[in-house]
Structures are given as structure tokens and as C-alpha cells.
Amino acid sequence: SQQGEEDPQALSIQEGENATMNCSYKTSINNLQWYRQNSGRGLVHLILIRSNEREKHSGRLRVTLDTSKKSSSLLITASRAADTASYFCATDPDAGGTSYGKLTFGQGTILTVHP
Amino acid sequence: DGGITQSPKYLFRKEGQNVTLSCEQNLNHDAMYWYRQDPGQGLRLIYYSQIVNDFQKGDIAEGYSVSREKKESFPLTVTSAQKNPTAFYLCASTPRFNLGYGYTFGSGTRLTVV
């Protein structure tokens, strides 16, 4: 079952602009993670935000989490052509206060950054 | 360098044939996972293993089988019972399943039925 739903499905921007992707989910979570996938490759872990955190930064990445709205956003600032990839959110469901490490992935946002 | 190695990168299967996808990690991770990705789709969980000699079905386990005889290895067999096996298969691992770590992924195996 797909827990996370990303929005938009595709995003096209110019280099230097900011890119914002959103993720909504349905059930309680232990944490939410964002991954990047270059075409035909495996996924790369970008950032993890726990259910008791509201915002997290890593380099040009900023992630927010609103557990009351069951939503998260990923902001990439000052985008570069090398940021062109698919971005997935993944949720680690809360199984009675514990994690079983079974991530559920959304369908992803395809980001294209034009030089 | 530590990581996850998936092989082969490309695999072609004839109708009615079983094939095995290899996944090896040297990260000393306890938990390993197999996901399937179809074009333009997210990832769906096939099987996972939290410890050696134990594994659990994911959301789409029918037509697949796994083993976990060694900590480093988690091979996936796509059996003839899997009616639509053409997809991109990704193996992942995490240090401990219950501590909320991110996954490390392999580079994937693209399976095509011919």
C-alpha cells in the first residue's frame, strides 16, 4: 500500500531557483525520510526527520514535518542541474511505539533543473 | 568502501524460468530488504529480513522467495509463479530495523521477461 503521496508529480525549474516538494501520508509514523534517485540507479538517503521533530536542515536541504496534518515538505535551495532526479518520501510506520524498519515509499516527484 | 552490491545489473528471463538476484552487503547491517519498482512508480516491498535465518513477507511477496543464511547475503528468487516480473529490483539494508535508520540501497537489477 502506498502511504506517502508526493506533490507535484513533476517539477521543472531553472538553476538557482528553489524547489519544493510535498509529501502526505495516512498513518502515524516513527520517522519520515527523503531519498533521491538518479535515472536507472538505486536510491540515495538524503535526510531523516523523526516524529517529534518539526524541521531539519542538511546543506541545501530543508525538511519540515507537520504530524497534525500528516505532511512533510522538502526544500532544495539554489538548485543545480546536478539536482535533476526523482525524489521520494518514505514513512516508517509507528507500530505501537516501535519501528519495524519497513519503509513505505511514495510515487516520487521528478525534478528537472535546467542550466 | 562499504556498500551493497547487486548483481547482475541486467537480467533476462524466459517464460517459466526461475531466476535469482544477488544482494551482498559489507556494512555489517542486520536488516535487509527487497523492493520492486515499476516505471514511474514508487517502491513496493517484496520481502525483508531483520536477522539471519529469519525473513518476512512484504506487500507483494507472491511469486518470490528469499533466504538469509548469512548476514551479508539476501538473494531473491523470482519464480515462474510471478506473472509480471519485468521490473527494477532494489535491495537495501539498515543497521538495526528498530532504531529508525535510513536505508542504504544497491544500484539495482533490471529484470526483463523475453
HADDOCK unambig.tbl for C-alpha pairs under 7 A between the chains (distance, minus, plus):
assign (segid A and resid 31 and name CA) (segid B and resid 100 and name CA) 6.93 0.50 0.50
assign (segid A and resid 41 and name CA) (segid B and resid 107 and name CA) 5.21 0.50 0.50
assign (segid A and resid 41 and name CA) (segid B and resid 108 and name CA) 6.50 0.50 0.50
assign (segid A and resid 42 and name CA) (segid B and resid 90 and name CA) 6.77 0.50 0.50
assign (segid A and resid 42 and name CA) (segid B and resid 105 and name CA) 5.75 0.50 0.50
assign (segid A and resid 42 and name CA) (segid B and resid 106 and name CA) 5.63 0.50 0.50
assign (segid A and resid 42 and name CA) (segid B and resid 107 and name CA) 4.22 0.50 0.50
assign (segid A and resid 42 and name CA) (segid B and resid 108 and name CA) 5.73 0.50 0.50
assign (segid A and resid 43 and name CA) (segid B and resid 105 and name CA) 5.79 0.50 0.50
assign (segid A and resid 44 and name CA) (segid B and resid 105 and name CA) 6.79 0.50 0.50
assign (segid A and resid 45 and name CA) (segid B and resid 102 and name CA) 6.33 0.50 0.50
assign (segid A and resid 45 and name CA) (segid B and resid 103 and name CA) 6.55 0.50 0.50
assign (segid A and resid 45 and name CA) (segid B and resid 104 and name CA) 6.94 0.50 0.50
assign (segid A and resid 48 and name CA) (segid B and resid 102 and name CA) 6.84 0.50 0.50
assign (segid A and resid 98 and name CA) (segid B and resid 98 and name CA) 6.64 0.50 0.50
assign (segid A and resid 99 and name CA) (segid B and resid 97 and name CA) 6.97 0.50 0.50
assign (segid A and resid 99 and name CA) (segid B and resid 98 and name CA) 4.69 0.50 0.50
assign (segid A and resid 99 and name CA) (segid B and resid 99 and name CA) 6.84 0.50 0.50
assign (segid A and resid 99 and name CA) (segid B and resid 100 and name CA) 6.65 0.50 0.50
assign (segid A and resid 100 and name CA) (segid B and resid 97 and name CA) 5.53 0.50 0.50
assign (segid A and resid 100 and name CA) (segid B and resid 98 and name CA) 5.28 0.50 0.50
assign (segid A and resid 101 and name CA) (segid B and resid 97 and name CA) 4.51 0.50 0.50
assign (segid A and resid 101 and name CA) (segid B and resid 98 and name CA) 5.83 0.50 0.50
assign (segid A and resid 101 and name CA) (segid B and resid 100 and name CA) 6.46 0.50 0.50
assign (segid A and resid 105 and name CA) (segid B and resid 42 and name CA) 5.78 0.50 0.50
assign (segid A and resid 105 and name CA) (segid B and resid 43 and name CA) 5.64 0.50 0.50
assign (segid A and resid 106 and name CA) (segid B and resid 42 and name CA) 5.29 0.50 0.50
assign (segid A and resid 107 and name CA) (segid B and resid 41 and name CA) 4.94 0.50 0.50
assign (segid A and resid 107 and name CA) (segid B and resid 42 and name CA) 3.87 0.50 0.50
assign (segid A and resid 108 and name CA) (segid B and resid 42 and name CA) 6.23 0.50 0.50
